[in-house]
Amino acid sequence: MEFRHLQTFQTIDREGSFLKAAEKLQYAQSTITLHIQQLEAELGVKLFARRGRRTELTVAGRTLAEHADLLLHQAANLQQTMTDLVAGEAGHLRIGSIEPVASVHLPAILARFCTQHPKVRLTLETGVTRSICAQVATGSLDLAICSPPAANLGLNFELLFHDPISLLIPANNPLASYDELPVSALVKERLILTEEHCPYRQILEQALLIHGINPFSGIEVMSLSALKQLVSHGVGIGAVPTAAIDPLPPNTLVRSISGLDLNLPVGIAIHPTASFPGSALHSLITDLQAKLSSIT
């Protein structure tokens, strides 16, 4: 069914005759007649009946008239959506991010993006690098802001900044007297770790294992907020992204470890064949590059 045939049908109904419809649409009357003949042939019904000089709808015609407005309205909306999609002003953009990058660094960037692209539907999913990059590889997400993905996923990765990691210690811990903690001071300390596949935990584990220290003490916490509160209550020492420390919980202090490079590389992971109609994806990536690469 062609929408121009429906438009012709709708105009005849509103104008009351084939002649007036032809004048309204600026078609030859023979074109109007042809449109209706083709529409009637496709539907297998008669849509109009002659009553003297008047053209009236048949029962089938009245039924079609009840649906024609909705069909044409939906068609117009679809056409506008396609136009917006090509222009980068519509569609569904799905991104993933590790925490605390998602809650600390992304809100201002995404607020700007939503203002510039109000018709683009945006989904932000948080998770560890392993899970969100797997979704980028399968196409469930369009891009991820994360640490370097596994090589076997075949993703492109652009480094943007290094996110520092600090130690959060109870204020009454004897190590509070140090400005920087020596690595050896952690041997007998209880470390509160994030979940197993957390990239920040992996950076800490790799650094400590080189010095012969097993960081696992039996406590794993899936929430950075909960981890901070456990430190505040004296349960142990927590290794957390520096950006996630603010606000500093009561009865806690922030310290670094002398001689250790505890910085997580963070960037954009994207599939080599990823595409998003129009300029929306390019606009977001440009903003991410500009804002995140300036983090020191």
Sine and cosine of phi, psi and omega as CSV:
sin_phi,cos_phi,sin_psi,cos_psi,sin_omega,cos_omega
0.00,0.00,0.82,-0.58,-0.01,-1.00
-1.00,-0.02,0.67,-0.74,-0.04,-1.00
-0.93,0.38,-0.47,0.88,0.03,-1.00
-0.92,0.39,-0.51,0.86,0.08,-1.00
-0.92,0.38,-0.64,0.77,0.06,-1.00
-0.91,0.42,-0.64,0.77,0.03,-1.00
-0.89,0.45,-0.64,0.76,0.05,-1.00
-0.90,0.44,-0.72,0.69,0.03,-1.00
-0.85,0.53,-0.73,0.68,-0.04,-1.00
-0.89,0.46,-0.64,0.77,-0.02,-1.00
-0.93,0.36,-0.65,0.76,0.06,-1.00
-0.87,0.50,-0.69,0.72,-0.01,-1.00
-0.87,0.49,-0.68,0.73,-0.05,-1.00
-0.97,0.24,-0.61,0.79,-0.07,-1.00
-1.00,0.09,-0.38,0.92,0.08,-1.00
1.00,-0.03,-0.05,1.00,0.03,-1.00
-0.32,-0.95,0.34,-0.94,0.05,-1.00
-0.91,0.41,-0.63,0.78,-0.05,-1.00
-0.90,0.43,-0.72,0.69,0.00,-1.00
-0.92,0.39,-0.56,0.83,0.05,-1.00
-0.91,0.42,-0.64,0.77,0.03,-1.00
-0.89,0.45,-0.65,0.76,0.03,-1.00
-0.92,0.39,-0.65,0.76,-0.01,-1.00
-0.91,0.42,-0.68,0.73,-0.06,-1.00
-1.00,0.01,-0.14,0.99,-0.03,-1.00
0.87,0.50,0.69,0.72,0.11,-0.99
-0.94,-0.35,0.37,-0.93,0.22,-0.98
-0.93,0.36,0.53,-0.85,-0.03,-1.00
-0.88,0.47,-0.50,0.86,0.03,-1.00
-0.91,0.42,-0.54,0.84,0.04,-1.00
-0.93,0.38,-0.67,0.75,0.05,-1.00
-0.86,0.51,-0.73,0.68,0.00,-1.00
-0.88,0.47,-0.67,0.74,0.00,-1.00
-0.89,0.45,-0.67,0.74,0.01,-1.00
-0.85,0.52,-0.71,0.70,-0.04,-1.00
-0.94,0.35,-0.62,0.79,0.04,-1.00
-0.88,0.48,-0.68,0.73,0.00,-1.00
-0.92,0.40,-0.63,0.77,0.02,-1.00
-0.92,0.39,-0.68,0.74,0.03,-1.00
-0.91,0.42,-0.61,0.79,0.02,-1.00
-0.91,0.40,-0.62,0.78,-0.02,-1.00
-0.94,0.34,-0.64,0.77,-0.03,-1.00
-1.00,0.09,-0.35,0.94,0.01,-1.00
0.97,0.24,0.42,0.91,0.00,-1.00
-0.65,-0.76,0.31,-0.95,0.15,-0.99
-1.00,-0.03,0.74,-0.67,-0.06,-1.00
-0.99,-0.17,-0.46,0.89,-0.03,-1.00
-0.79,-0.61,0.48,-0.88,0.08,-1.00
-0.73,-0.69,0.58,-0.82,0.02,-1.00
-1.00,0.07,0.75,-0.66,0.12,-0.99
-0.81,-0.59,0.99,0.11,-0.13,-0.99
0.94,0.35,-0.85,-0.52,0.03,-1.00
-1.00,-0.01,-0.07,1.00,-0.04,-1.00
-1.00,-0.05,0.53,-0.85,0.09,-1.00
-0.94,-0.34,0.86,-0.50,-0.05,-1.00
-0.87,-0.50,0.44,-0.90,0.05,-1.00
-0.97,0.25,0.63,-0.77,0.17,-0.99
-0.98,0.19,0.02,-1.00,0.08,-1.00
-0.86,0.52,-0.69,0.73,0.03,-1.00
-0.90,0.43,-0.62,0.78,0.02,-1.00
-0.90,0.44,-0.66,0.75,0.02,-1.00
-0.91,0.42,-0.60,0.80,0.04,-1.00
-0.90,0.44,-0.70,0.71,0.03,-1.00
-0.90,0.43,-0.63,0.78,-0.01,-1.00
-0.87,0.49,-0.55,0.84,0.01,-1.00
-0.91,0.42,-0.43,0.90,-0.06,-1.00
-0.96,-0.28,-0.30,0.95,-0.13,-0.99
-0.89,0.46,-0.68,0.74,-0.02,-1.00
-0.86,0.50,-0.71,0.70,-0.01,-1.00
-0.90,0.43,-0.69,0.72,0.00,-1.00
-0.88,0.48,-0.69,0.72,-0.03,-1.00
-0.95,0.33,-0.57,0.82,0.06,-1.00
-0.91,0.42,-0.69,0.73,0.03,-1.00
-0.91,0.42,-0.61,0.80,0.02,-1.00
-0.91,0.42,-0.66,0.75,0.02,-1.00
-0.90,0.43,-0.66,0.75,0.04,-1.00
-0.89,0.45,-0.66,0.75,0.01,-1.00
-0.90,0.45,-0.68,0.74,0.02,-1.00
-0.89,0.46,-0.67,0.74,0.02,-1.00
-0.91,0.41,-0.62,0.78,0.03,-1.00
-0.89,0.45,-0.68,0.74,0.03,-1.00
-0.90,0.44,-0.63,0.78,0.03,-1.00
-0.90,0.43,-0.70,0.72,0.03,-1.00
-0.91,0.43,-0.61,0.79,-0.01,-1.00
-0.89,0.46,-0.72,0.70,0.01,-1.00
-0.89,0.45,-0.57,0.82,-0.01,-1.00
-0.99,0.13,-0.03,1.00,-0.02,-1.00
0.99,0.16,0.32,0.95,-0.05,-1.00
-0.94,-0.33,0.25,0.97,0.04,-1.00
-0.46,-0.89,0.07,-1.00,0.00,-1.00
0.94,-0.34,-0.10,-1.00,-0.05,-1.00
-0.78,-0.62,0.93,-0.38,0.00,-1.00
-0.98,-0.22,0.83,-0.56,-0.09,-1.00
-0.89,-0.46,0.87,-0.50,-0.02,-1.00
-0.81,-0.59,0.46,-0.89,0.07,-1.00
-0.87,-0.50,0.43,-0.90,0.01,-1.00
-0.44,-0.90,0.53,-0.85,0.14,-0.99
-0.98,0.18,0.37,-0.93,0.15,-0.99
-1.00,-0.10,0.53,-0.85,0.09,1.00
-1.00,-0.03,0.22,0.98,0.02,-1.00
-0.83,0.56,-0.65,0.76,-0.04,-1.00
-0.88,0.47,-0.68,0.74,-0.09,-1.00
-1.00,0.00,-0.41,0.91,-0.05,-1.00
-1.00,-0.09,-0.73,0.68,-0.15,-0.99
-0.98,-0.18,-0.45,0.89,-0.14,-0.99
-0.99,0.11,-0.52,0.86,-0.10,-1.00
-0.78,0.63,-0.73,0.69,-0.02,-1.00
-0.91,0.41,-0.62,0.78,0.00,-1.00
-0.92,0.39,-0.70,0.72,-0.03,-1.00
-0.95,0.32,-0.52,0.85,0.06,-1.00
-0.90,0.45,-0.67,0.74,0.04,-1.00
-0.90,0.43,-0.68,0.73,-0.01,-1.00
-0.88,0.47,-0.71,0.70,-0.03,-1.00
-0.91,0.42,-0.53,0.85,0.05,-1.00
-0.93,0.36,-0.64,0.77,-0.03,-1.00
-0.98,0.22,-0.47,0.88,-0.06,-1.00
-0.76,-0.64,0.92,0.39,-0.11,-0.99
-0.90,0.43,-0.34,0.94,-0.03,-1.00
-1.00,-0.06,-0.10,0.99,0.01,-1.00
-0.99,0.10,0.82,-0.57,0.07,-1.00
-0.98,0.22,0.75,-0.66,-0.08,-1.00
-0.85,-0.52,0.75,-0.66,0.10,-1.00
-0.85,-0.52,0.78,-0.62,0.07,-1.00
-0.90,-0.43,0.86,-0.51,0.02,-1.00
-0.91,-0.42,0.75,-0.66,0.03,-1.00
-0.98,-0.21,0.51,-0.86,0.00,-1.00
0.06,-1.00,0.01,-1.00,0.04,-1.00
-0.98,0.19,0.33,-0.94,-0.04,-1.00
-0.80,0.60,-0.69,0.73,-0.06,-1.00
-0.83,0.55,-0.72,0.69,-0.09,-1.00
-0.97,0.23,-0.69,0.72,-0.07,-1.00
-0.96,0.29,-0.52,0.86,0.05,-1.00
-0.94,0.33,-0.55,0.84,0.08,-1.00
-0.88,0.47,-0.58,0.81,0.03,-1.00
-0.95,0.30,-0.55,0.83,0.09,-1.00
-0.91,0.42,-0.65,0.76,-0.02,-1.00
-0.90,0.44,-0.55,0.84,-0.01,-1.00
-1.00,-0.03,-0.10,1.00,0.01,-1.00
1.00,-0.02,0.05,1.00,0.03,-1.00
-0.95,0.31,-0.45,0.89,0.10,-0.99
-0.83,-0.55,0.51,-0.86,-0.02,-1.00
-0.99,0.11,-0.52,0.85,0.07,-1.00
-0.32,-0.95,0.24,-0.97,0.03,-1.00
-0.69,-0.72,0.59,-0.81,0.14,-0.99
-0.96,-0.27,0.93,-0.37,-0.24,-0.97
-0.28,-0.96,-0.05,-1.00,0.15,-0.99
-0.98,0.17,0.18,-0.98,-0.05,-1.00
-0.81,0.58,0.77,-0.64,-0.01,-1.00
-0.97,0.24,0.26,-0.96,0.07,-1.00
-0.88,0.48,0.65,-0.76,-0.07,-1.00
-0.88,0.47,-0.52,0.85,-0.07,-1.00
-0.95,0.31,-0.13,0.99,0.05,-1.00
-0.98,0.18,-0.30,0.95,0.05,-1.00
0.94,0.34,0.47,0.88,-0.02,-1.00
-1.00,-0.05,0.49,-0.87,0.16,-0.99
-0.99,0.13,0.64,-0.77,-0.01,-1.00
-0.74,-0.67,0.79,-0.61,0.06,-1.00
-0.91,-0.42,0.92,-0.40,0.01,-1.00
-0.93,0.37,0.73,-0.68,0.00,-1.00
-0.91,-0.42,-0.64,0.77,0.01,-1.00
-0.30,-0.96,0.18,-0.98,0.08,-1.00
-0.94,-0.35,0.81,-0.58,-0.04,-1.00
-0.99,-0.11,0.91,-0.41,-0.07,-1.00
-0.96,0.29,0.47,-0.88,0.02,-1.00
-0.89,-0.46,0.71,-0.71,0.01,-1.00
-0.83,-0.55,0.26,-0.97,0.11,-0.99
-0.99,-0.14,0.73,-0.69,0.09,-1.00
-0.96,-0.28,0.87,-0.49,-0.09,-1.00
-0.83,-0.55,0.49,-0.87,0.07,-1.00
-0.89,0.45,0.62,-0.78,-0.05,-1.00
-0.89,0.45,-0.43,0.90,-0.01,-1.00
-1.00,-0.03,0.07,1.00,0.04,-1.00
-0.95,0.30,0.67,-0.74,0.01,-1.00
-0.81,0.58,-0.44,0.90,-0.02,-1.00
-0.96,0.29,-0.13,0.99,0.00,-1.00
-0.89,0.45,-0.33,0.95,0.00,-1.00
-0.96,0.27,-0.25,0.97,0.02,-1.00
-1.00,0.06,0.66,-0.75,0.18,-0.98
-0.97,0.23,-0.64,0.77,0.12,-0.99
-0.78,-0.63,0.70,-0.72,-0.05,-1.00
-1.00,0.04,0.75,-0.66,0.16,-0.99
-0.93,0.36,0.53,-0.85,-0.03,-1.00
-0.84,0.55,-0.63,0.78,-0.06,-1.00
-0.88,0.47,-0.38,0.93,-0.04,-1.00
-0.94,0.33,-0.27,0.96,-0.05,-1.00
-1.00,0.02,-0.11,0.99,-0.10,-0.99
-0.84,0.55,-0.69,0.73,-0.09,-1.00
-0.97,-0.22,0.15,0.99,-0.03,-1.00
-1.00,-0.01,0.51,-0.86,0.09,-1.00
-1.00,0.06,0.88,-0.47,0.01,-1.00
-0.99,-0.16,0.74,-0.67,0.07,-1.00
-1.00,-0.10,0.89,-0.46,-0.11,-0.99
-0.96,-0.27,0.44,-0.90,0.13,-0.99
-0.98,0.18,-0.09,-1.00,-0.09,-1.00
-0.89,0.46,0.31,-0.95,-0.16,-0.99
-0.81,0.58,-0.68,0.73,-0.10,-1.00
-0.99,-0.12,0.19,0.98,0.03,-1.00
-0.91,0.42,0.81,-0.59,-0.04,-1.00
-0.89,0.45,-0.51,0.86,0.03,-1.00
-0.92,0.39,-0.65,0.76,0.06,-1.00
-0.89,0.45,-0.66,0.75,-0.02,-1.00
-0.88,0.47,-0.63,0.78,0.05,-1.00
-0.89,0.46,-0.71,0.70,0.01,-1.00
-0.90,0.44,-0.72,0.69,-0.03,-1.00
-0.87,0.49,-0.71,0.70,0.00,-1.00
-0.87,0.49,-0.67,0.75,-0.03,-1.00
-0.92,0.38,-0.65,0.76,-0.05,-1.00
-0.97,0.23,-0.60,0.80,-0.01,-1.00
-0.89,0.45,-0.53,0.85,0.06,-1.00
-0.86,0.50,-0.52,0.85,0.00,-1.00
-1.00,-0.09,0.25,0.97,0.07,-1.00
0.97,0.26,0.35,0.94,-0.02,-1.00
-0.95,-0.32,0.82,-0.57,0.07,-1.00
-1.00,0.05,0.93,-0.38,-0.10,-1.00
-0.97,0.25,-0.26,0.97,-0.10,-1.00
-0.98,0.21,0.84,-0.54,-0.01,-1.00
-0.85,-0.53,0.18,0.98,0.07,-1.00
0.99,-0.12,0.03,1.00,-0.01,-1.00
-0.86,-0.51,0.88,-0.48,0.07,-1.00
-0.83,-0.56,0.69,-0.72,-0.03,-1.00
-0.77,-0.64,0.77,-0.64,-0.06,-1.00
-1.00,0.09,-0.19,0.98,-0.05,-1.00
-0.89,-0.47,0.78,-0.62,0.04,-1.00
-0.90,0.43,-0.59,0.80,0.02,-1.00
-0.89,0.45,-0.69,0.73,0.02,-1.00
-0.92,0.40,-0.63,0.78,0.02,-1.00
-0.86,0.51,-0.71,0.71,-0.01,-1.00
-0.88,0.47,-0.63,0.77,0.00,-1.00
-0.94,0.35,-0.56,0.83,0.05,-1.00
-0.90,0.43,-0.64,0.77,0.07,-1.00
-0.89,0.45,-0.68,0.73,0.00,-1.00
-0.85,0.52,-0.52,0.86,0.01,-1.00
-1.00,-0.04,0.17,0.99,0.13,-0.99
0.99,0.16,0.29,0.96,-0.04,-1.00
-0.94,0.35,-0.57,0.82,-0.02,-1.00
0.10,-1.00,-0.24,-0.97,0.00,-1.00
-0.98,-0.21,0.69,-0.73,0.00,-1.00
-0.91,-0.42,0.67,-0.74,0.12,-0.99
-0.99,-0.14,0.90,-0.44,-0.09,-1.00
-0.72,-0.70,0.45,-0.89,0.12,-0.99
-0.85,0.53,0.73,-0.69,-0.04,-1.00
-0.83,0.56,-0.61,0.80,-0.03,-1.00
-0.91,0.42,-0.33,0.94,-0.05,-1.00
-1.00,-0.05,-0.07,1.00,-0.09,-1.00
-0.96,0.28,-0.62,0.79,-0.02,-1.00
-0.95,0.31,0.81,-0.58,0.04,1.00
-0.98,0.17,0.59,-0.80,-0.01,-1.00
-0.94,0.35,0.82,-0.57,0.01,-1.00
-0.89,0.45,0.44,-0.90,0.04,-1.00
-0.89,0.46,0.49,-0.87,0.08,-1.00
0.90,0.44,0.50,0.87,0.04,-1.00
-0.74,-0.67,0.36,-0.93,0.05,-1.00
-0.71,-0.70,0.42,-0.91,0.02,-1.00
-0.96,-0.27,0.74,-0.67,0.02,-1.00
-0.66,-0.75,0.40,-0.92,0.11,-0.99
-0.95,-0.32,0.19,-0.98,0.03,-1.00
-0.96,-0.28,0.83,-0.56,-0.05,-1.00
-0.89,0.45,0.77,-0.64,0.11,-0.99
0.99,0.13,0.02,1.00,0.01,-1.00
-0.94,-0.34,0.70,-0.72,0.06,-1.00
-1.00,-0.07,1.00,0.02,-0.02,-1.00
-0.99,-0.16,0.98,0.18,0.01,-1.00
-0.69,-0.72,0.79,-0.61,0.00,-1.00
-1.00,-0.06,0.85,-0.52,0.10,-1.00
-0.93,0.36,0.77,-0.64,-0.04,-1.00
-0.79,-0.61,0.69,-0.72,0.01,-1.00
-0.34,-0.94,-0.31,-0.95,-0.03,-1.00
-0.97,-0.26,0.81,-0.58,0.10,-0.99
-0.95,-0.30,0.77,-0.64,-0.04,-1.00
-0.54,-0.84,0.51,-0.86,0.01,-1.00
-0.96,0.28,0.64,-0.77,-0.02,-1.00
-0.84,0.54,-0.47,0.88,-0.04,-1.00
-0.98,-0.20,0.18,0.98,-0.06,-1.00
-0.88,0.47,0.64,-0.77,0.05,-1.00
-0.53,-0.85,0.50,-0.87,0.06,-1.00
-0.58,-0.81,0.83,-0.56,-0.09,-1.00
-0.82,0.57,0.64,-0.77,0.07,-1.00
0.98,0.20,-0.43,-0.90,-0.18,-0.98
-0.97,-0.25,-0.03,1.00,-0.14,-0.99
-0.87,0.48,-0.77,0.64,-0.02,-1.00
-0.89,0.45,-0.70,0.71,0.02,-1.00
-0.87,0.49,-0.66,0.75,0.00,-1.00
-0.88,0.47,-0.69,0.72,-0.01,-1.00
-0.91,0.41,-0.71,0.71,0.00,-1.00
-0.88,0.48,-0.65,0.76,0.02,-1.00
-0.88,0.48,-0.68,0.73,0.03,-1.00
-0.91,0.41,-0.67,0.75,0.03,-1.00
-0.87,0.48,-0.69,0.72,0.00,-1.00
-0.89,0.46,-0.69,0.73,-0.05,-1.00
-0.93,0.37,-0.70,0.71,-0.10,-0.99
-0.99,0.13,-0.69,0.73,-0.09,-1.00
-0.98,0.22,-0.53,0.85,-0.01,-1.00
-0.94,0.33,-0.23,0.97,0.01,-1.00
-1.00,0.00,-0.05,1.00,0.01,-1.00
-0.95,0.32,0.73,-0.68,0.02,-1.00
-0.85,-0.52,0.00,0.00,0.00,0.00
